[in-house]
Every structure is written in structure tokens, then in C-alpha cells.
Amino acid sequence: MGARKRLRAEGLKAEKKLVAGAILRNCPSSPRKMRLVADLIRGVEVNKALGVLKYTKKHASIDLEKLLKSAIANWEAKNEGSKRDLEDGKVFVSEIFVDGGPMLKRISPAPQGRAYRIRKRSNHVHIVLDTYVPEVIDEEGTKTKKDKDAAATVALTDVVETVTEQVS
């Protein structure tokens, strides 16, 4: 592995440590039905999202509620010192997306000796939680997220320093 590729990989790994999430695989419901519920909580604060899922009548909300609780536990494990952010409502669902999973193909009898194919769909759900950081407008008029960029920069500089020490 080249030096630039290793630096890039280490930088991505450092950024990944700042974000927490969870994945639900092979959920036996249609991706279309799951997306209806996932759209309800995208970009919403975590405690409010739990309330929305608890009182949604769709069956997919049960699986998403369980997944969201798992993502919250993962976030708490990664951010042990800042559990107050969770209570203050600074943690929100930054990404949630539903992909199609494997399809079970079954046969249903049809008239005149034919057969219709039934596709039993499944899905994969990915959810990512992030902390809300207010945007600050610089003197040039550009918006920046102050705290998160600083944390990522510090993590990246630590990685660069360790790699340069290993090389020399």
C-alpha cells in the first residue's frame, strides 16, 4: 500500500470513528414499505424519532425502532463523555436508507396449468446518527461546522504524525 493511499485510508477510519450507526440486514418486508417509515425519521432528533416510530401503525416501524435503539447504544459507546448531547436533543438521524435484499422466489398456481411467480422481497436498512453542530458563518460568508471540522482535523493530524513516525 502506498503512502498516500494509507494516509487516505487512515483519514477515512478517523472520520468513521466520529459517527455511529447500525445496520439491519435481511428484514422480511418490502423495501418500499420500509422506505415509507424511514422517510418519517430522516433528519429528526433521536428522541422524537423514537416517539414517531412508537406510534406509527406500520409494521415496519417495529423493526426500525429496534434498529434506532441499537444505533443509540452504539453512539453512547463511542461518545461516553458526551451523553448529555443525547438528553439535550443534539443527536439526530443524519442518514437512513433502505436497500433491497435477497428475494425469495415462490410459485403460485394459475389457470390452465400455468404458474405465477411470487417474489417475497426483503431489505437492508442502514442508519447513521450524528451530533448537531450549529453552522458558523465566516468573514468570507462561507458556512462551516466549527466543532466537527476541528475534531476531524485533529484526528487526521494525529494519523499523519503516526504514519510519518513509522516511515522515518
For each residue, the residues with C-beta under 8 A, 3 or more apart:
1: 5 6 9
2: 5 6
3: 6 7 163 167
4: 7 8
5: 1 2 8 9
6: 1 2 3 9 10 163
7: 3 4 10 11 159 160 163
8: 4 5 11 12
9: 1 5 6 12 13
10: 6 7 13 14 159 160 162 163
11: 7 8 14 15 156 159
12: 8 9 15 16
13: 9 10 16 17 159
14: 10 11 17 18 152 155 156 158 159
15: 11 12 18 19 152 155 156
16: 12 13 19
17: 13 14 78 155
18: 14 15 78 148 151 152 155
19: 15 16 94 128 129 130
20: 71 74 75 77 78 79 128 129
21: 71 74 95 126 127 128 129
22: 67 68 70 71 74 126 127
23: 124 125 126 127
24: 27 63 64 66 67 124 125 127
25: 101 124
26: 101 102 122 124
27: 24 34 60 63 101 122 123 124 125
28: 120 122
29: 33 34 59 60 63 121 122 123
30: 33 34 121 123
31: 34 35 98 99 100 101 121 123
32: 35 36
33: 29 30 36 37 58 59 60
34: 27 29 30 31 37 38 60 63 64 98 123 125
35: 31 32 38 39 98
36: 32 33 39 40 58 60
37: 33 34 40 41 53 56 58 60 61 64
38: 34 35 41 42 60 64 96 97 98 125
39: 35 36 42
40: 36 37 44 52 53 56
41: 37 38 44 49 52 53 64 68 93 96
42: 38 39 93 95 96
43: 92 93 94
44: 40 41 48 49 52 92 93
45: 48 49 89 90 91 92 132
46: 49 50 68 72 86 89 91 92 93 129
47: 50 51 86 89
48: 44 45 51 52 89
49: 41 44 45 46 52 53 68 92 93
50: 46 47 53 54 65 68 69
51: 47 48 54 55
52: 40 41 44 48 49 55 56
53: 37 40 41 49 50 56 61 64 65 68
54: 50 51 61 65
55: 51 52
56: 37 40 52 53 61
57: 61
58: 33 36 37 61
59: 29 33 62 63
60: 27 29 33 34 36 37 38 63 64
61: 37 53 54 56 57 58 64 65
62: 59 65 66
63: 24 27 29 34 59 60 66 67 125
64: 24 34 37 38 41 53 60 61 67 68 125 127
65: 50 53 54 61 62 68 69
66: 24 62 63 69 70
67: 22 24 63 64 70 71 125 127
68: 22 41 46 49 50 53 64 65 71 72 93 127
69: 50 65 66 72 73
70: 22 66 67 73 74
71: 20 21 22 67 68 74 75 127 128 129
72: 46 68 69 75 76 86 91 129
73: 69 70 76 77
74: 20 21 22 70 71 77 78 129
75: 20 71 72 78 79 86 91 129
76: 72 73 79 80 83 86
77: 20 73 74 80
78: 17 18 20 74 75
79: 20 75 76 82 83 85 131
80: 76 77 83
81:
82: 79 85 131
83: 76 79 80 86 87
84: 87 88
85: 79 82 88 90 91 131
86: 46 47 72 75 76 83 90 91
87: 83 84
88: 84 85
89: 45 46 47 48
90: 45 85 86 131 132
91: 45 46 72 75 85 86 129 130 131 132
92: 43 44 45 46 49 129 130 131 132
93: 41 42 43 44 46 49 68 96 127 128 129
94: 19 43 128 129 130
95: 21 42 126 127 128
96: 38 41 42 93 125 126 127 128
97: 38 125 126
98: 31 34 35 38 123 124 125 126
99: 31 123 124 125 126
100: 31 103 121 122 123 124
101: 25 26 27 31 121 122 123 124
102: 26 122
103: 100 119 120 121 122
104: 119 120 122
105: 117 118 119 120
106: 117 118 119 120
107: 115 116 117 118
108: 115 116 117 118
109: 115 116
110: 114 115 116
111: 114
112:
113:
114: 110 111
115: 107 108 109 110
116: 107 108 109 110
117: 105 106 107 108
118: 105 106 107 108
119: 103 104 105 106
120: 28 103 104 105 106
121: 29 30 31 100 101 103
122: 26 27 28 29 100 101 102 103 104
123: 27 29 30 31 34 98 99 100 101
124: 23 24 25 26 27 98 99 100 101
125: 23 24 27 34 38 63 64 67 96 97 98 99
126: 21 22 23 95 96 97 98 99
127: 21 22 23 24 64 67 68 71 93 95 96
128: 19 20 21 71 93 94 95 96
129: 19 20 21 46 71 72 74 75 91 92 93 94
130: 19 91 92 94
131: 79 82 85 90 91 92 148
132: 45 90 91 92
133: 145 146 147 148
134: 145 146
135: 143 144 145
136: 143 144 145 146
137: 141 142 143
138: 141 142 143 144
139:
140:
141: 137 138
142: 137 138
143: 135 136 137 138
144: 135 136 138 149
145: 133 134 135 136 148 149
146: 133 134 136 149 150
147: 133 150 151
148: 18 131 133 145 151 152
149: 144 145 146 152 153
150: 146 147 153 154
151: 18 147 148 154 155
152: 14 15 18 148 149 155 156
153: 149 150 156 157
154: 150 151 157 158
155: 14 15 17 18 151 152 158 159
156: 11 14 15 152 153 159 160
157: 153 154 160 161
158: 14 154 155 161 162
159: 7 10 11 13 14 155 156 162 163
160: 7 10 156 157 163 164
161: 157 158 164 165
162: 10 158 159 165 166
163: 3 6 7 10 159 160 166 167
164: 160 161 167 168
165: 161 162 168
166: 162 163
167: 3 163 164
168: 164 165
